[in-house]
Amino acid sequence: MLPRGSCSSFLVTPTTLLRWHRRLVANHWTYTRRAGRPPISRDVRALIVRLARENPRWGYLRIVGELKGLGVMVSATTVKKVLREEQLGPAGKRKGPSWREVLRAQAKSAIAVDFFTVDTVWLQRLYVLFFIEIASRRVYLAGCTAYPDGEWVTQQRGTSHGRSPSVLTQSDS
């Protein structure tokens, strides 16, 4: 709009002025931080995976609720994404401990009880009540009778706590 002669009075050309304006607008609308949610920490990720592995019946929402109780705010979508990345399926389809693993974990406190029978020389049948500690494989003989009933079994169980019953170890049997 200005005559050509007056353009020489400016220090910069109109092209330079327009370039500066474009750069100013571009820098004004450029965000330095990344878009989207920030990534979760490794500790939170490890906690999500641990909760899912130790509780294979818990779904995404249950894990989110447990984390919220611990003061960790995570969305169900994030939990689902972490479990998918760790190749853990949805609740009910995750691999839990096998029966062998459960029994080995509980073996120190597990005790089995049963009867076995003995036929005497005079053809009388005796019933022997015994207990087995699963972890040590020790056998405790609690009592022997020809006529076992509920009252007798209860009495044997009660008296075996007060006195030390006969013990057979694996080498004895």
Backbone hydrogen bonds, N-H to C=O, Kabsch-Sander energy under -0.5 kcal/mol:
donor,donor_aa,acceptor,acceptor_aa,energy
6,S,3,P,-1.0
7,C,3,P,-0.7
7,C,4,R,-0.7
8,S,4,R,-0.5
8,S,5,G,-0.6
9,S,6,S,-1.3
10,F,7,C,-1.3
17,L,13,T,-2.1
18,L,14,P,-2.5
19,R,15,T,-2.3
20,W,16,T,-2.5
21,H,17,L,-2.0
22,R,18,L,-2.5
23,R,19,R,-2.4
24,L,20,W,-2.4
25,V,21,H,-2.5
26,A,22,R,-2.6
27,N,23,R,-2.6
28,H,24,L,-1.8
29,W,25,V,-1.7
30,T,27,N,-0.5
31,Y,29,W,-0.5
45,R,41,S,-2.1
46,A,42,R,-2.7
47,L,43,D,-2.1
48,I,44,V,-2.4
49,V,45,R,-2.2
50,R,46,A,-2.4
51,L,47,L,-2.6
52,A,48,I,-2.1
53,R,49,V,-2.4
54,E,50,R,-2.6
55,N,51,L,-1.3
58,W,55,N,-2.0
63,I,59,G,-2.1
64,V,60,Y,-2.4
65,G,61,L,-2.4
66,E,62,R,-2.4
67,L,63,I,-2.5
68,K,64,V,-2.3
69,G,65,G,-2.0
70,L,66,E,-1.0
71,G,68,K,-1.4
72,V,67,L,-3.1
73,M,71,G,-0.6
74,V,72,V,-0.7
79,V,75,S,-2.0
80,K,76,A,-2.7
81,K,77,T,-2.3
82,V,78,T,-2.6
83,L,79,V,-2.5
84,R,80,K,-2.2
85,E,81,K,-2.4
86,E,82,V,-1.9
87,Q,84,R,-1.2
88,L,83,L,-3.3
89,G,87,Q,-0.5
92,G,56,P,-1.9
93,K,90,P,-2.1
94,R,56,P,-0.5
94,R,90,P,-0.6
102,V,98,S,-2.4
103,L,99,W,-2.9
104,R,100,R,-2.3
105,A,101,E,-2.0
106,Q,102,V,-1.8
107,A,103,L,-0.9
109,S,106,Q,-1.3
110,A,106,Q,-0.9
112,A,132,I,-2.5
114,D,130,F,-2.1
116,F,128,V,-1.6
118,V,126,L,-2.4
120,T,118,V,-0.6
120,T,124,Q,-2.9
123,L,120,T,-1.7
126,L,118,V,-3.1
126,L,124,Q,-0.5
127,Y,145,T,-3.5
128,V,116,F,-3.1
128,V,126,L,-0.5
129,L,127,Y,-0.5
129,L,143,G,-2.4
130,F,114,D,-2.5
131,F,140,Y,-2.6
132,I,112,A,-2.7
133,E,138,R,-2.3
134,I,110,A,-2.0
134,I,132,I,-0.7
135,A,107,A,-1.2
137,R,133,E,-2.1
139,V,168,L,-2.8
140,Y,131,F,-3.2
141,L,139,V,-0.5
141,L,166,S,-2.4
142,A,129,L,-2.7
142,A,140,Y,-0.6
143,G,129,L,-1.3
145,T,127,Y,-2.1
153,V,149,D,-2.3
154,T,150,G,-2.4
155,Q,151,E,-2.2
156,Q,152,W,-2.5
157,R,153,V,-2.4
158,G,154,T,-2.1
159,T,155,Q,-2.6
160,S,156,Q,-1.9
161,H,157,R,-0.6
161,H,158,G,-0.6
162,G,158,G,-0.8
163,R,159,T,-1.7
166,S,141,L,-1.0
168,L,139,V,-3.4
172,D,169,T,-0.6
173,S,169,T,-1.6
